[in-house]
Amino acid sequence: RVTERHPDVSKDDARFAWEHVKRSMPRLGTEPPEFVGIGLDSRGRAIELVVVLNESTGDWLIKHAQTPPQERIKRELGFGRRKS
């Protein structure tokens, strides 16, 4: 489904970005547990990801991937601009 909504992000891009995630955090109140993160694909693009852990198999399912990441997500993960 990721490639249908975001054709500029392939399954391989999303997989690589999750394997090279820079920051992630759990989303509270989600069942099954979801995580949001930002990782880099093989071309160095920042990819926003929402993933779910299948607790019975230990596999990750990527539910959402897009580039560029939303400003709100970047701020939540601490990538926002710092005030000097």
C-alpha positions in Angstrom: 0.0 0.0 0.0 2.9 2.4 0.6 3.9 2.5 -3.1 0.2 3.2 -4.1 0.0 6.4 -2.0 3.7 7.4 -2.3 5.0 6.2 -5.7 8.4 7.9 -5.1 9.1 5.5 -2.2 9.6 1.9 -3.2 9.3 -1.1 -0.8 13.1 -1.4 -0.9 13.5 2.3 0.0 11.2 1.9 3.0 12.9 -1.3 4.1 16.3 0.2 3.9 15.2 3.4 5.8 13.8 1.2 8.6 17.0 -0.8 8.8 18.9 2.6 9.0 16.4 4.5 11.2 18.0 7.5 12.9 15.3 8.0 15.5 12.1 6.3 16.4 9.5 6.2 19.2 6.4 4.2 20.1 3.0 5.7 19.4 1.1 5.6 22.6 -2.3 4.0 22.7 -2.0 1.9 19.5 -2.9 -1.7 19.3 -0.9 -3.5 18.0 2.0 -1.3 19.1 3.1 1.2 16.4 6.4 3.1 16.1 7.1 6.2 14.1 10.6 7.0 12.9 12.8 8.7 10.3 15.5 6.8 8.5 17.6 7.2 5.4 17.1 5.3 2.2 20.0 4.0 0.0 20.0 7.4 -1.7 20.3 9.4 1.5 16.7 10.6 1.5 14.9 11.1 4.8 11.9 8.8 5.0 9.1 9.0 7.5 7.9 5.6 8.6 5.1 4.1 10.7 5.8 0.4 11.5 4.0 -2.3 13.5 5.8 -5.1 15.3 4.2 -8.6 14.8 4.9 -9.8 18.3 4.3 -13.5 17.4 6.8 -13.5 14.5 9.1 -10.6 15.4 8.6 -9.2 11.9 8.1 -5.5 11.2 5.3 -4.4 8.9 5.8 -0.9 7.4 2.4 0.7 7.3 3.4 4.1 6.0 6.4 5.6 4.3 6.9 9.0 2.7 9.5 11.6 1.8 10.0 14.2 2.9 9.0 13.7 6.5 6.3 15.9 7.9 7.5 18.8 10.0 5.3 17.6 12.9 7.0 14.2 12.9 10.4 15.8 12.7 9.7 17.9 15.7 8.2 14.9 17.7 11.4 13.0 17.0 13.7 15.9 18.0 14.8 16.9 14.5 13.3 20.4 14.7 15.4 23.6 14.6 17.0 24.4 17.9 16.7 28.0 19.2 20.0 29.6 20.0 
